[in-house]
Amino acid sequence: RDCSLQRRHQKIIEEAPSALLTPAQRDEMGRAACEAARSVGYTGAGTVEFLYDEASEEFYFLEMNTRIQVEHPVTELTTGVDLVEQMLRVAYGETLKLKQSDIKINGWAVESRVYAEDPYRNFLPSIGRLKRFHAPSEGALAGGEVRMDSGVREGDEISMYYDPMIAKLITHGKDRDQALDVHGEALDRFPIEGIQDNMPFI
C-alpha cells in the first residue's frame, strides 16, 4: 500500500499497489516485512511501514503497527483476502491456510478518509447533526467497484470528543486510472449536509 496524500501527518488518500514501486521493489519490501515479523516471532495482524527514497530507490524501516489499519480495505480489494477475518481466525488459534505465494495483486484500489472538518477554514473540526448522509451504494459503478466503511448514519450527532473521520470511501478498478475515475464518481454521489466535510479537498 502507499499513503499517497497526507495532511498534518494524517493519512487522507491510500492506494494499493504503490504507484512508485516496481514489482521487484515490491517483492523486496514484502520479504523485508515478513522477515521483520519472523525475527521477533510475531503472530497476528500487523503492518510494517517503510519510507521510500525515490532518488536512491532505497527503502527504510519506519515502524510496525501490530494491529489492523484503517487502510486495510485497499489490500482486501486488490488481494481478495479478508484481513479482519484472517486476524480473527489467528486470534482464535487457527493456522493461516494462505501462503505468501497464494496472494496475487488484482487491479488497483483507492481509499479516501472522509472527515468532519472544513477545508475552507484551515480544516477546522465541524460538529453538529448529520442532516443528510447518503453514502454511495456499494457494488458496481462505472466499470469498477465501490465499498463504504462507516460508523455513522443520517441523524447522528458529530461531536468534538471523537476522531473526525466519519467514513472511508474505497474504490477498485482494473488499473489506477479506472480506480480514480470510479472514486471521483462515487464522491459526486455522496451528499453530506449539516456539517462541513473534506470531500471538496479530496
Contacts in CASP RR format, 6 or more apart in sequence:
PFRMAT RR
TARGET T0000
AUTHOR 0000-0000-0000
METHOD contacts of the structure
MODEL  1
RDCSLQRRHQKIIEEAPSALLTPAQRDEMGRAACEAARSVGYTGAGTVEF
LYDEASEEFYFLEMNTRIQVEHPVTELTTGVDLVEQMLRVAYGETLKLKQ
SDIKINGWAVESRVYAEDPYRNFLPSIGRLKRFHAPSEGALAGGEVRMDS
GVREGDEISMYYDPMIAKLITHGKDRDQALDVHGEALDRFPIEGIQDNMP
FI
1 14 0 8 1.000
1 15 0 8 1.000
1 16 0 8 1.000
1 17 0 8 1.000
1 18 0 8 1.000
1 71 0 8 1.000
1 74 0 8 1.000
1 75 0 8 1.000
2 14 0 8 1.000
2 15 0 8 1.000
2 16 0 8 1.000
2 17 0 8 1.000
2 18 0 8 1.000
2 19 0 8 1.000
2 20 0 8 1.000
2 21 0 8 1.000
3 11 0 8 1.000
3 13 0 8 1.000
3 14 0 8 1.000
3 71 0 8 1.000
4 13 0 8 1.000
4 14 0 8 1.000
4 15 0 8 1.000
4 19 0 8 1.000
5 11 0 8 1.000
5 12 0 8 1.000
5 13 0 8 1.000
6 12 0 8 1.000
7 123 0 8 1.000
7 201 0 8 1.000
8 123 0 8 1.000
10 113 0 8 1.000
11 70 0 8 1.000
11 71 0 8 1.000
11 113 0 8 1.000
12 112 0 8 1.000
12 113 0 8 1.000
12 198 0 8 1.000
12 201 0 8 1.000
12 202 0 8 1.000
13 110 0 8 1.000
13 111 0 8 1.000
13 112 0 8 1.000
13 113 0 8 1.000
13 202 0 8 1.000
14 71 0 8 1.000
14 74 0 8 1.000
14 110 0 8 1.000
14 111 0 8 1.000
15 74 0 8 1.000
15 108 0 8 1.000
15 109 0 8 1.000
15 110 0 8 1.000
15 111 0 8 1.000
15 176 0 8 1.000
15 179 0 8 1.000
16 74 0 8 1.000
16 75 0 8 1.000
16 77 0 8 1.000
16 78 0 8 1.000
16 105 0 8 1.000
16 108 0 8 1.000
16 109 0 8 1.000
17 26 0 8 1.000
17 78 0 8 1.000
17 105 0 8 1.000
17 108 0 8 1.000
18 26 0 8 1.000
18 52 0 8 1.000
19 176 0 8 1.000
20 52 0 8 1.000
20 54 0 8 1.000
21 29 0 8 1.000
21 52 0 8 1.000
25 57 0 8 1.000
25 59 0 8 1.000
28 59 0 8 1.000
29 50 0 8 1.000
29 59 0 8 1.000
32 48 0 8 1.000
32 50 0 8 1.000
32 59 0 8 1.000
32 61 0 8 1.000
33 48 0 8 1.000
33 50 0 8 1.000
34 100 0 8 1.000
36 42 0 8 1.000
36 48 0 8 1.000
36 61 0 8 1.000
36 64 0 8 1.000
37 46 0 8 1.000
37 48 0 8 1.000
37 64 0 8 1.000
42 64 0 8 1.000
42 66 0 8 1.000
43 90 0 8 1.000
44 66 0 8 1.000
44 87 0 8 1.000
44 90 0 8 1.000
44 91 0 8 1.000
45 66 0 8 1.000
45 67 0 8 1.000
45 68 0 8 1.000
45 83 0 8 1.000
45 86 0 8 1.000
45 87 0 8 1.000
45 90 0 8 1.000
46 64 0 8 1.000
46 65 0 8 1.000
46 66 0 8 1.000
46 67 0 8 1.000
46 68 0 8 1.000
46 69 0 8 1.000
47 64 0 8 1.000
47 65 0 8 1.000
47 67 0 8 1.000
47 69 0 8 1.000
48 61 0 8 1.000
48 63 0 8 1.000
48 64 0 8 1.000
49 61 0 8 1.000
49 62 0 8 1.000
49 63 0 8 1.000
49 64 0 8 1.000
49 65 0 8 1.000
50 59 0 8 1.000
50 60 0 8 1.000
50 61 0 8 1.000
50 62 0 8 1.000
51 59 0 8 1.000
51 60 0 8 1.000
51 62 0 8 1.000
52 58 0 8 1.000
52 59 0 8 1.000
52 60 0 8 1.000
53 59 0 8 1.000
53 60 0 8 1.000
68 83 0 8 1.000
68 84 0 8 1.000
68 87 0 8 1.000
70 113 0 8 1.000
70 165 0 8 1.000
70 168 0 8 1.000
71 111 0 8 1.000
72 83 0 8 1.000
72 84 0 8 1.000
73 109 0 8 1.000
73 111 0 8 1.000
73 147 0 8 1.000
73 149 0 8 1.000
73 168 0 8 1.000
73 170 0 8 1.000
74 109 0 8 1.000
74 110 0 8 1.000
74 111 0 8 1.000
74 170 0 8 1.000
75 81 0 8 1.000
75 83 0 8 1.000
75 109 0 8 1.000
76 82 0 8 1.000
76 83 0 8 1.000
77 109 0 8 1.000
77 145 0 8 1.000
77 147 0 8 1.000
77 170 0 8 1.000
77 172 0 8 1.000
78 105 0 8 1.000
78 106 0 8 1.000
78 107 0 8 1.000
78 108 0 8 1.000
78 109 0 8 1.000
78 172 0 8 1.000
79 103 0 8 1.000
79 104 0 8 1.000
79 105 0 8 1.000
79 106 0 8 1.000
80 106 0 8 1.000
81 98 0 8 1.000
81 103 0 8 1.000
86 96 0 8 1.000
86 98 0 8 1.000
89 96 0 8 1.000
90 96 0 8 1.000
107 172 0 8 1.000
107 173 0 8 1.000
107 174 0 8 1.000
107 175 0 8 1.000
107 179 0 8 1.000
108 172 0 8 1.000
108 173 0 8 1.000
108 174 0 8 1.000
108 175 0 8 1.000
108 176 0 8 1.000
108 178 0 8 1.000
108 179 0 8 1.000
109 170 0 8 1.000
109 171 0 8 1.000
109 172 0 8 1.000
109 173 0 8 1.000
109 179 0 8 1.000
110 170 0 8 1.000
110 171 0 8 1.000
110 176 0 8 1.000
110 179 0 8 1.000
110 180 0 8 1.000
110 183 0 8 1.000
111 168 0 8 1.000
111 169 0 8 1.000
111 170 0 8 1.000
112 168 0 8 1.000
112 169 0 8 1.000
112 183 0 8 1.000
112 187 0 8 1.000
112 202 0 8 1.000
113 165 0 8 1.000
113 167 0 8 1.000
113 168 0 8 1.000
114 165 0 8 1.000
114 166 0 8 1.000
114 167 0 8 1.000
114 168 0 8 1.000
114 169 0 8 1.000
114 190 0 8 1.000
114 192 0 8 1.000
114 197 0 8 1.000
114 198 0 8 1.000
114 199 0 8 1.000
114 202 0 8 1.000
115 123 0 8 1.000
115 164 0 8 1.000
115 165 0 8 1.000
115 166 0 8 1.000
115 197 0 8 1.000
115 198 0 8 1.000
116 125 0 8 1.000
116 126 0 8 1.000
116 127 0 8 1.000
116 158 0 8 1.000
116 164 0 8 1.000
116 165 0 8 1.000
116 166 0 8 1.000
116 195 0 8 1.000
116 196 0 8 1.000
116 197 0 8 1.000
117 123 0 8 1.000
117 124 0 8 1.000
117 125 0 8 1.000
117 126 0 8 1.000
117 164 0 8 1.000
117 196 0 8 1.000
117 197 0 8 1.000
117 198 0 8 1.000
118 124 0 8 1.000
118 125 0 8 1.000
118 126 0 8 1.000
118 196 0 8 1.000
118 198 0 8 1.000
119 196 0 8 1.000
119 198 0 8 1.000
119 200 0 8 1.000
119 201 0 8 1.000
120 196 0 8 1.000
120 200 0 8 1.000
121 196 0 8 1.000
123 198 0 8 1.000
123 201 0 8 1.000
125 160 0 8 1.000
125 164 0 8 1.000
126 158 0 8 1.000
126 164 0 8 1.000
126 195 0 8 1.000
126 196 0 8 1.000
126 197 0 8 1.000
127 157 0 8 1.000
127 158 0 8 1.000
127 159 0 8 1.000
127 160 0 8 1.000
127 195 0 8 1.000
128 157 0 8 1.000
128 158 0 8 1.000
128 159 0 8 1.000
128 194 0 8 1.000
128 195 0 8 1.000
129 155 0 8 1.000
129 156 0 8 1.000
129 157 0 8 1.000
129 158 0 8 1.000
129 194 0 8 1.000
129 195 0 8 1.000
130 152 0 8 1.000
130 153 0 8 1.000
130 154 0 8 1.000
130 155 0 8 1.000
130 156 0 8 1.000
130 157 0 8 1.000
130 158 0 8 1.000
130 166 0 8 1.000
130 192 0 8 1.000
130 193 0 8 1.000
130 194 0 8 1.000
130 195 0 8 1.000
131 154 0 8 1.000
131 155 0 8 1.000
131 193 0 8 1.000
131 194 0 8 1.000
132 154 0 8 1.000
132 191 0 8 1.000
132 192 0 8 1.000
132 193 0 8 1.000
132 194 0 8 1.000
133 152 0 8 1.000
133 153 0 8 1.000
133 154 0 8 1.000
133 155 0 8 1.000
133 156 0 8 1.000
133 166 0 8 1.000
133 191 0 8 1.000
133 192 0 8 1.000
133 193 0 8 1.000
134 154 0 8 1.000
134 189 0 8 1.000
134 190 0 8 1.000
134 191 0 8 1.000
134 192 0 8 1.000
135 148 0 8 1.000
135 150 0 8 1.000
135 167 0 8 1.000
135 169 0 8 1.000
135 190 0 8 1.000
136 146 0 8 1.000
136 148 0 8 1.000
136 169 0 8 1.000
136 186 0 8 1.000
136 189 0 8 1.000
136 190 0 8 1.000
137 146 0 8 1.000
137 189 0 8 1.000
138 146 0 8 1.000
138 147 0 8 1.000
138 148 0 8 1.000
139 145 0 8 1.000
139 146 0 8 1.000
139 147 0 8 1.000
140 146 0 8 1.000
141 171 0 8 1.000
141 182 0 8 1.000
141 185 0 8 1.000
141 186 0 8 1.000
142 178 0 8 1.000
142 181 0 8 1.000
142 182 0 8 1.000
142 185 0 8 1.000
143 173 0 8 1.000
143 178 0 8 1.000
143 182 0 8 1.000
144 171 0 8 1.000
144 172 0 8 1.000
144 173 0 8 1.000
144 174 0 8 1.000
144 178 0 8 1.000
144 179 0 8 1.000
144 182 0 8 1.000
145 171 0 8 1.000
145 172 0 8 1.000
145 173 0 8 1.000
145 182 0 8 1.000
146 169 0 8 1.000
146 170 0 8 1.000
146 171 0 8 1.000
146 182 0 8 1.000
146 186 0 8 1.000
147 169 0 8 1.000
147 170 0 8 1.000
147 171 0 8 1.000
147 172 0 8 1.000
148 167 0 8 1.000
148 168 0 8 1.000
148 169 0 8 1.000
148 170 0 8 1.000
149 167 0 8 1.000
149 168 0 8 1.000
149 170 0 8 1.000
150 166 0 8 1.000
150 167 0 8 1.000
150 168 0 8 1.000
151 166 0 8 1.000
151 167 0 8 1.000
152 158 0 8 1.000
152 166 0 8 1.000
152 167 0 8 1.000
158 164 0 8 1.000
158 166 0 8 1.000
158 195 0 8 1.000
166 197 0 8 1.000
169 183 0 8 1.000
169 186 0 8 1.000
169 187 0 8 1.000
169 190 0 8 1.000
171 179 0 8 1.000
171 180 0 8 1.000
171 182 0 8 1.000
171 183 0 8 1.000
171 184 0 8 1.000
171 186 0 8 1.000
172 179 0 8 1.000
172 182 0 8 1.000
173 179 0 8 1.000
173 182 0 8 1.000
187 199 0 8 1.000
187 202 0 8 1.000
190 199 0 8 1.000
192 199 0 8 1.000
END
